[in-house]
Amino acid sequence: MASSIGFRLSRLPHLWRSILDRRLAPLGLTQTRWVTLYHLWRLGEGHPQCDLARVIGVEAPSLVRTLGQLEEQGLVERRACDNDRRSKRIYLTPAAMPLLEKIDSVAKEARKEILQGLTDENLQQLDEWLILIESNGLAIQARDQDGSEENGLEENCPEKNNANVDCTQEEVLQDKPTS
């Protein structure tokens, strides 16, 4: 049984995104676009592109094209950073808010359906287990990264080279209250 847990853990995000993709398709959003919009909304406005890329889990250059498309749709705008004109900060436009509210509504309904059959106690226990598994994984990653640094491999870690981080991963993972 334990051997299939990793497979199931990796399968769930793909299943979740597939469900949302299908339900959000009528809004004319690709997965890349709705994921970017939703993460920007949850992260908060005015963060540098590199922070948004890190939260989404993509390389910053990959995000540039998506932001350009969202900008063309009038959903985001990029503004030069006051401290560093080369750095761009990302802001949602008023046109994005109704779309984000719809995305949030679709996500809440899908979440309700996918978690059907689980009690509040089950969900609390699942959350505790996932936090523990994530914590273990982050500890392994940090230990492996420390080993890489000792071997002179720290140049492969962009976070170590970027002193321009405005938020921690823990802050990003917190639920954003919705109205």
One Martini backbone bead per residue (centre of mass of N, CA, C, O) as a GRO file, in nm:
protein
  179
    1MET     BB    1   0.058   0.062  -0.022
    2ALA     BB    2   0.295   0.269   0.011
    3SER     BB    3   0.382   0.253  -0.298
    4SER     BB    4   0.109   0.425  -0.397
    5ILE     BB    5   0.122   0.710  -0.267
    6GLY     BB    6   0.300   0.869  -0.463
    7PHE     BB    7   0.116   0.836  -0.702
    8ARG     BB    8  -0.134   0.971  -0.578
    9LEU     BB    9   0.001   1.243  -0.510
   10SER     BB   10   0.070   1.302  -0.818
   11ARG     BB   11  -0.225   1.270  -0.941
   12LEU     BB   12  -0.410   1.487  -0.807
   13PRO     BB   13  -0.319   1.754  -0.945
   14HIS     BB   14  -0.400   1.659  -1.230
   15LEU     BB   15  -0.696   1.607  -1.173
   16TRP     BB   16  -0.769   1.886  -1.068
   17ARG     BB   17  -0.685   2.046  -1.326
   18SER     BB   18  -0.871   1.897  -1.521
   19ILE     BB   19  -1.136   1.980  -1.397
   20LEU     BB   20  -1.088   2.286  -1.417
   21ASP     BB   21  -1.036   2.309  -1.716
   22ARG     BB   22  -1.315   2.215  -1.809
   23ARG     BB   23  -1.476   2.441  -1.639
   24LEU     BB   24  -1.298   2.697  -1.764
   25ALA     BB   25  -1.315   2.698  -2.076
   26PRO     BB   26  -1.564   2.897  -2.122
   27LEU     BB   27  -1.365   3.149  -2.034
   28GLY     BB   28  -1.092   3.128  -2.210
   29LEU     BB   29  -0.890   2.947  -2.031
   30THR     BB   30  -0.598   2.846  -1.963
   31GLN     BB   31  -0.413   2.697  -1.738
   32THR     BB   32  -0.186   2.905  -1.728
   33ARG     BB   33  -0.374   3.151  -1.680
   34TRP     BB   34  -0.542   3.067  -1.429
   35VAL     BB   35  -0.302   3.005  -1.248
   36THR     BB   36  -0.176   3.286  -1.255
   37LEU     BB   37  -0.415   3.451  -1.154
   38TYR     BB   38  -0.468   3.297  -0.888
   39HIS     BB   39  -0.185   3.337  -0.764
   40LEU     BB   40  -0.186   3.644  -0.767
   41TRP     BB   41  -0.431   3.678  -0.586
   42ARG     BB   42  -0.310   3.520  -0.341
   43LEU     BB   43  -0.039   3.681  -0.314
   44GLY     BB   44  -0.063   3.955  -0.439
   45GLU     BB   45   0.008   4.257  -0.525
   46GLY     BB   46   0.332   4.374  -0.644
   47HIS     BB   47   0.496   4.146  -0.736
   48PRO     BB   48   0.739   3.996  -0.865
   49GLN     BB   49   0.778   3.780  -1.118
   50CYS     BB   50   0.965   3.581  -0.962
   51ASP     BB   51   0.765   3.517  -0.735
   52LEU     BB   52   0.539   3.404  -0.909
   53ALA     BB   53   0.703   3.179  -1.038
   54ARG     BB   54   0.773   3.032  -0.774
   55VAL     BB   55   0.481   2.971  -0.683
   56ILE     BB   56   0.404   2.811  -0.946
   57GLY     BB   57   0.674   2.656  -1.072
   58VAL     BB   58   0.840   2.848  -1.266
   59GLU     BB   59   1.008   3.007  -1.491
   60ALA     BB   60   1.033   3.332  -1.556
   61PRO     BB   61   1.039   3.320  -1.873
   62SER     BB   62   0.770   3.156  -1.894
   63LEU     BB   63   0.585   3.388  -1.773
   64VAL     BB   64   0.602   3.622  -1.977
   65ARG     BB   65   0.401   3.522  -2.192
   66THR     BB   66   0.151   3.501  -2.012
   67LEU     BB   67   0.150   3.797  -1.922
   68GLY     BB   68   0.113   3.909  -2.206
   69GLN     BB   69  -0.164   3.778  -2.255
   70LEU     BB   70  -0.306   3.905  -2.004
   71GLU     BB   71  -0.252   4.193  -2.097
   72GLU     BB   72  -0.410   4.177  -2.367
   73GLN     BB   73  -0.682   4.105  -2.195
   74GLY     BB   74  -0.680   4.309  -1.937
   75LEU     BB   75  -0.581   4.153  -1.645
   76VAL     BB   76  -0.289   4.277  -1.651
   77GLU     BB   77  -0.004   4.456  -1.507
   78ARG     BB   78   0.314   4.601  -1.574
   79ARG     BB   79   0.552   4.736  -1.341
   80ALA     BB   80   0.792   4.919  -1.250
   81CYS     BB   81   1.024   4.927  -1.022
   82ASP     BB   82   1.142   5.165  -0.812
   83ASN     BB   83   1.431   5.026  -0.742
   84ASP     BB   84   1.401   4.844  -1.027
   85ARG     BB   85   1.346   4.889  -1.361
   86ARG     BB   86   1.387   4.580  -1.451
   87SER     BB   87   1.166   4.525  -1.261
   88LYS     BB   88   0.851   4.358  -1.235
   89ARG     BB   89   0.522   4.429  -1.144
   90ILE     BB   90   0.213   4.274  -1.050
   91TYR     BB   91  -0.126   4.350  -1.169
   92LEU     BB   92  -0.451   4.373  -1.133
   93THR     BB   93  -0.739   4.426  -1.291
   94PRO     BB   94  -1.069   4.494  -1.280
   95ALA     BB   95  -1.135   4.271  -1.502
   96ALA     BB   96  -1.038   4.020  -1.320
   97MET     BB   97  -1.239   3.986  -1.082
   98PRO     BB   98  -1.483   3.832  -1.206
   99LEU     BB   99  -1.308   3.594  -1.298
  100LEU     BB  100  -1.197   3.514  -1.016
  101GLU     BB  101  -1.473   3.457  -0.891
  102LYS     BB  102  -1.537   3.224  -1.085
  103ILE     BB  103  -1.296   3.048  -1.026
  104ASP     BB  104  -1.359   3.020  -0.724
  105SER     BB  105  -1.637   2.890  -0.757
  106VAL     BB  106  -1.545   2.643  -0.919
  107ALA     BB  107  -1.340   2.541  -0.707
  108LYS     BB  108  -1.538   2.502  -0.472
  109GLU     BB  109  -1.718   2.293  -0.612
  110ALA     BB  110  -1.497   2.086  -0.679
  111ARG     BB  111  -1.404   2.045  -0.389
  112LYS     BB  112  -1.670   1.937  -0.282
  113GLU     BB  113  -1.676   1.689  -0.473
  114ILE     BB  114  -1.387   1.559  -0.416
  115LEU     BB  115  -1.464   1.553  -0.085
  116GLN     BB  116  -1.671   1.359  -0.089
  117GLY     BB  117  -1.721   1.168   0.218
  118LEU     BB  118  -1.579   1.372   0.400
  119THR     BB  119  -1.515   1.472   0.696
  120ASP     BB  120  -1.397   1.706   0.899
  121GLU     BB  121  -1.205   1.509   1.038
  122ASN     BB  122  -1.076   1.393   0.786
  123LEU     BB  123  -0.966   1.667   0.681
  124GLN     BB  124  -0.791   1.730   0.923
  125GLN     BB  125  -0.614   1.475   0.902
  126LEU     BB  126  -0.516   1.516   0.615
  127ASP     BB  127  -0.381   1.786   0.664
  128GLU     BB  128  -0.178   1.682   0.873
  129TRP     BB  129  -0.041   1.475   0.687
  130LEU     BB  130   0.044   1.671   0.461
  131ILE     BB  131   0.220   1.847   0.638
  132LEU     BB  132   0.417   1.622   0.717
  133ILE     BB  133   0.505   1.540   0.433
  134GLU     BB  134   0.605   1.817   0.349
  135SER     BB  135   0.811   1.852   0.574
  136ASN     BB  136   0.980   1.609   0.499
  137GLY     BB  137   1.045   1.702   0.210
  138LEU     BB  138   1.185   1.971   0.289
  139ALA     BB  139   1.408   1.837   0.454
  140ILE     BB  140   1.528   1.675   0.227
  141GLN     BB  141   1.584   1.911   0.038
  142ALA     BB  142   1.773   2.064   0.232
  143ARG     BB  143   1.977   1.839   0.268
  144ASP     BB  144   2.047   1.808  -0.032
  145GLN     BB  145   2.130   2.103  -0.074
  146ASP     BB  146   2.358   2.108   0.130
  147GLY     BB  147   2.520   1.893  -0.023
  148SER     BB  148   2.553   2.061  -0.281
  149GLU     BB  149   2.706   2.298  -0.153
  150GLU     BB  150   2.948   2.129  -0.054
  151ASN     BB  151   2.996   2.055  -0.378
  152GLY     BB  152   2.942   2.331  -0.547
  153LEU     BB  153   2.602   2.350  -0.640
  154GLU     BB  154   2.446   2.636  -0.583
  155GLU     BB  155   2.392   2.750  -0.880
  156ASN     BB  156   2.111   2.568  -0.900
  157CYS     BB  157   1.992   2.793  -0.690
  158PRO     BB  158   1.795   3.063  -0.730
  159GLU     BB  159   1.723   3.148  -0.436
  160LYS     BB  160   2.021   3.210  -0.350
  161ASN     BB  161   2.046   3.447  -0.588
  162ASN     BB  162   1.775   3.584  -0.460
  163ALA     BB  163   1.721   3.890  -0.275
  164ASN     BB  164   1.407   3.962  -0.400
  165VAL     BB  165   1.221   3.853  -0.165
  166ASP     BB  166   0.885   3.923  -0.032
  167CYS     BB  167   0.820   3.614   0.040
  168THR     BB  168   0.710   3.333   0.180
  169GLN     BB  169   0.595   3.022   0.140
  170GLU     BB  170   0.406   3.028   0.386
  171GLU     BB  171   0.244   3.278   0.297
  172VAL     BB  172   0.139   3.157   0.028
  173LEU     BB  173  -0.012   2.897   0.163
  174GLN     BB  174  -0.213   3.070   0.265
  175ASP     BB  175  -0.524   3.149   0.301
  176LYS     BB  176  -0.738   3.340   0.115
  177PRO     BB  177  -0.975   3.544   0.166
  178THR     BB  178  -1.309   3.537   0.068
  179SER     BB  179  -1.614   3.713  -0.035
   0.00000   0.00000   0.00000
